[in-house]
Amino acid sequence: MVTYSLATIIVLVIVLIASMFKVLREYERAVVFLLGRFYQVKGPGLIIIVPIIQQMVRVDLRTIVLDVPTQDLITRDNVSVKVNAVVYFRVVDSKMAINNVENYLEATSQLSQTTLRSVLGQHELDELLSAREELNNDLQSILDQHTDNWGIKVANVEIKHVDLDDSMVRALARQAEAERSRRAKVIHATGELEASQKLQEAAEVLNRAPNAVQLRYMQTLTEIANDRTTTVVFPMPIDLVDKFSVVMNRGDGDKKKTDEGKE
């Protein structure tokens, strides 16, 4: 019996001594409590924990990827959408992450869901679709501010999907088509305005140099002659018609004077 008791004691001592030594990886820290009170943060590497009177809690310092479940929300312009996101955060203060919140993973997840609904609900649908970078920065700033007391640093927040119902998708398609049609009309009107301005400038130049009209007339005849056409229409310059009218008027005047002389 004595031998059996002695062997049991030796085994217990060996087990206790072995349980005193803990090995922490480079990304791990141990929050140590002494008789229930916070003692210190240890690690990484080999640490010693006194059994019974000391307890430790492992904390992972690596960046955690948190997938925020899909949230139903109503935008400021009364459109019902479903939005989900992903949050990247890490523990920067192991003591605060263990002592200030019961479960920092669950707390961060719940805070991300409520913040996602409250922040995105203040914006219109167009902003959710086109201004994601600004919304991501707003979400990251708010989450980082609220989790600062938990020893957590929110590095980034990304909105992954914005799901719309079929009726809203069709409405957005019609809106995009109307916008493209409006832009096409504006571009066409702008082109007509610029063309009219250039024609006005050309008319002013030709008005200052009458001989340029004749040169342009000859150039037009050359271009027509190069075309493979069976019928060629020669435009008659207006000034030629005016000269012809002047000659005719002079002839009529001379005839009248001759008739008057005969009388």
Buried (B, 14 or more C-beta within 10 A) or exposed (E): EEEEEEEEEEEEEEEEEEEEEBEBEEEBBBBBBEEEEEBEBBBBEEBEBEEEEBBBBBBBBEEBEBEBEBBEBEBEEEBEBEBBBBBBBBBEBBBBBBBBBEEBBEBBBEBBBEBBBEBBBEBBBEBBEEEBEEBBEBBBEBBBEBBBEBBBBBEBBBBEEBEBEEEBEEEBEEEEEEEEEEEEEEEEEEEEEEEEEEEEEEEEEBEEEEEEBEEEBEEEEEEEEEEEEEEEEEEEEEEEEEEEEEEEEEEEEEEEEEEEEEE
